[in-house]
Amino acid sequence: MADEDDTQDPDEDEQQLNHVKEWISSYHLDNLDVPDVLSNFPDISLALIEEVMNKLVNEGILSKSGTDSFNIKRPRKTEFEFDAVKEEGEKKSPSTMLDGDMYMKALFHYYS
């Protein structure tokens, strides 16, 4: 006699895993407890929540910090973004940037 539960649907379990994973990624704190997950997913059994949490520990999304406590591993954000590097072109003097009269008017307003 096998102890396997044939009533579980693997597709539904995977869907529940994805829901919990999305919720954890948007969770505002860096640590959570099993009761936190249970209160947000009352339709998921405790056994399935524990299984999901263990899968997330194995995937590196969570780390276990206690019996029912977990820390969320978030990617570190850098202070600076280096998406584009500004290339410096030829330096232009102010007189070549503005036409003669405009340049003189700008100087007049700047110094007055």
C-alpha positions as CSV (number, residue, x, y, z in Angstrom):
1,M,0.0,0.0,0.0
2,A,1.5,3.3,-1.1
3,D,1.4,6.5,1.0
4,E,1.3,8.7,-2.1
5,D,-1.7,11.0,-2.3
6,D,-3.1,10.6,-5.8
7,T,-5.5,13.6,-5.3
8,Q,-2.8,16.2,-5.8
9,D,-2.5,17.9,-9.1
10,P,1.1,18.7,-10.1
11,D,0.0,21.5,-12.4
12,E,-2.0,23.1,-9.6
13,D,0.9,22.7,-7.2
14,E,3.2,24.4,-9.7
15,Q,0.7,27.2,-10.0
16,Q,0.5,27.6,-6.3
17,L,4.3,27.7,-6.1
18,N,4.4,30.5,-8.7
19,H,1.7,32.5,-6.8
20,V,3.7,32.2,-3.5
21,K,6.9,33.1,-5.3
22,E,5.4,36.2,-6.8
23,W,3.9,37.2,-3.5
24,I,7.3,36.7,-1.7
25,S,9.1,38.8,-4.4
26,S,6.7,41.7,-3.7
27,Y,6.7,41.2,0.1
28,H,7.7,44.4,1.9
29,L,9.9,42.8,4.6
30,D,13.1,40.8,4.3
31,N,11.9,37.9,6.5
32,L,8.6,36.0,6.8
33,D,7.1,33.2,8.7
34,V,4.9,30.3,7.6
35,P,1.8,31.9,9.3
36,D,2.4,34.9,7.1
37,V,2.1,32.8,4.0
38,L,-0.9,30.8,5.4
39,S,-2.8,34.0,6.1
40,N,-2.3,35.2,2.6
41,F,-3.0,31.9,1.0
42,P,-5.8,30.3,3.1
43,D,-6.7,27.9,0.3
44,I,-3.3,26.2,0.4
45,S,-2.8,23.5,3.0
46,L,0.0,23.7,5.6
47,A,1.7,20.7,4.1
48,L,1.8,22.2,0.6
49,I,3.0,25.6,2.1
50,E,5.9,23.8,3.8
51,E,6.7,21.9,0.6
52,V,6.6,25.2,-1.4
53,M,8.9,26.9,1.2
54,N,11.4,24.1,1.0
55,K,11.4,24.3,-2.8
56,L,12.1,28.1,-2.6
57,V,15.0,27.4,-0.1
58,N,16.4,24.9,-2.6
59,E,16.0,27.4,-5.5
60,G,17.9,30.0,-3.4
61,I,15.0,32.5,-3.1
62,L,14.7,31.9,0.7
63,S,17.0,30.9,3.4
64,K,15.8,29.2,6.6
65,S,16.3,31.3,9.7
66,G,14.3,29.3,12.2
67,T,11.7,26.5,12.5
68,D,9.0,28.4,10.6
69,S,11.0,31.5,9.7
70,F,12.7,32.4,6.4
71,N,14.8,35.2,5.1
72,I,14.1,36.5,1.6
73,K,17.3,36.6,-0.6
74,R,17.0,39.8,-2.7
75,P,19.4,40.8,-5.3
76,R,21.6,43.7,-4.2
77,K,20.8,47.0,-6.0
78,T,23.7,49.2,-6.8
79,E,23.4,52.9,-6.2
80,F,24.6,53.8,-9.7
81,E,23.3,52.7,-13.0
82,F,25.8,52.2,-15.8
83,D,23.4,51.7,-18.7
84,A,24.9,54.3,-21.0
85,V,28.2,56.1,-21.0
86,K,28.1,59.6,-22.3
87,E,30.7,60.1,-24.9
88,E,32.3,63.5,-25.0
89,G,32.4,65.2,-28.3
90,E,34.3,68.3,-29.4
91,K,34.3,71.1,-26.9
92,K,32.6,74.1,-28.2
93,S,33.2,77.6,-27.0
94,P,30.2,79.6,-26.0
95,S,30.6,81.9,-29.0
96,T,30.1,79.0,-31.4
97,M,27.1,77.7,-29.5
98,L,25.0,80.9,-29.8
99,D,24.8,83.2,-32.7
100,G,26.4,86.7,-32.2
101,D,23.4,88.7,-31.0
102,M,22.0,85.9,-28.9
103,Y,25.3,85.4,-27.2
104,M,25.6,89.1,-26.3
105,K,22.0,89.2,-25.0
106,A,22.7,86.1,-22.8
107,L,25.9,87.7,-21.4
108,F,24.0,91.0,-20.8
109,H,21.2,89.2,-18.9
110,Y,23.7,87.0,-17.0
111,Y,25.8,89.9,-15.7
112,S,22.9,92.4,-15.1
